[in-house]
C-alpha cells in the first residue's frame, strides 16, 4: 500500500463582489487528480480536474460568467464560472452574502470541470 502524501500544486485567487478568495488545490501523486485543500474543518474535496504535474504556483482565475440566482431582503446568491489559466478548464462556484447588521458570506466550489 502507498502512503498518501498531499502536495500543493496551485493556488488560485478568485474575485467576486469586490472580495478576493484564495484557494489551494493539492494532489496526492496517486490518481492524477486535483483536490480542493481543506479550510478550517472541511474535508479534502475531490475534483474532476487533472493534475498538471507542474511545480507549485499562484495565479488569478478569470471570472467568465455570473448569474444572480437569488436576491431578497435576507441574502443574495450568485452562481459563478471561472476559467483556470494554467489548464484552460472551467470551475463553478457559488457566492452567498447574508444581509444582516454584520454581513456574512461564503464562497464554495462545484468540484467538477465544465
C-alpha positions in Angstrom: 0.0 0.0 0.0 1.2 3.5 -0.9 1.5 6.3 1.6 -0.8 9.2 1.0 1.3 12.4 0.6 -0.5 15.6 -0.3 1.4 18.3 -2.2 0.3 21.8 -3.1 0.0 22.2 -6.9 -1.6 25.6 -7.4 -3.3 28.4 -5.5 -5.9 30.5 -7.3 -7.3 33.9 -6.4 -11.0 34.3 -7.2 -12.7 37.7 -7.2 -16.4 38.3 -6.7 -18.4 41.2 -5.3 -15.3 43.2 -4.5 -13.9 40.3 -2.4 -10.9 38.1 -3.1 -10.8 34.4 -2.1 -7.7 32.3 -2.3 -8.0 28.5 -2.5 -5.2 25.9 -2.9 -5.5 22.8 -4.9 -3.5 19.7 -3.9 -2.5 16.4 -5.5 -1.7 13.1 -3.9 0.6 11.6 -6.6 -1.6 8.5 -6.9 -4.7 9.2 -9.0 -3.5 12.2 -11.1 -6.4 14.4 -9.9 -6.6 17.8 -8.1 -8.3 18.2 -4.8 -9.5 21.3 -3.1 -7.4 21.8 0.1 -9.5 22.0 3.2 -10.1 25.3 5.0 -10.8 25.0 8.7 -12.9 21.9 9.4 -13.7 20.9 5.8 -12.6 17.7 4.3 -10.4 17.3 1.2 -12.7 17.7 -1.7 -12.0 15.7 -4.9 -12.4 17.4 -8.3 -12.5 16.0 -11.9 -9.5 18.3 -12.8 -6.3 16.5 -13.8 -3.0 17.4 -12.2 -0.6 19.3 -14.4 2.4 17.8 -12.6 3.9 21.3 -12.5 5.7 22.9 -9.5 3.5 25.0 -7.2 2.4 28.4 -8.5 -0.1 31.1 -7.7 -2.4 32.7 -10.2 -5.7 34.5 -10.7 -8.7 32.7 -12.1 -10.7 34.6 -14.7 -14.3 35.3 -14.0 -16.2 34.3 -17.2 -19.8 34.4 -16.2 -22.1 35.1 -13.3 -25.8 35.0 -12.6 -27.8 36.1 -9.5 -29.9 33.1 -8.6 -31.5 34.5 -5.5 -31.9 38.1 -4.1 -34.2 39.0 -1.3 -34.0 41.0 1.9 -32.0 38.3 3.7 -29.4 37.1 1.2 -28.0 37.3 -2.3 -26.7 34.1 -4.1 -24.5 34.3 -7.2 -23.6 31.4 -9.5 -20.1 31.9 -11.0 -17.9 30.3 -13.7 -14.2 30.8 -13.7 -11.5 29.8 -16.2 -8.3 28.4 -14.7 -5.4 29.9 -16.6 -3.0 27.0 -16.3 -5.3 24.3 -17.6 -7.9 26.2 -19.6 -10.6 24.3 -17.6 -13.6 25.9 -16.0 -14.8 25.6 -12.4 -18.1 26.7 -11.0 -18.5 28.4 -7.6 -21.4 29.8 -5.5 -21.2 33.0 -3.6 -23.8 33.8 -0.9 -23.9 37.0 1.1 -26.2 37.4 4.0 -27.7 40.9 4.5 -27.5 41.5 8.2 -26.3 44.2 10.5 -23.0 42.4 10.4 -22.8 41.0 6.8 -21.6 37.4 6.5 -20.8 35.4 3.3 -19.3 32.2 2.0 -17.7 31.1 -1.2 -17.8 27.4 -2.3 -16.8 25.4 -5.3 -18.5 22.9 -7.5 -15.8 20.2 -7.9 -16.5 19.2 -11.4 -15.0 20.8 -14.5 -17.1 22.3 -17.2 
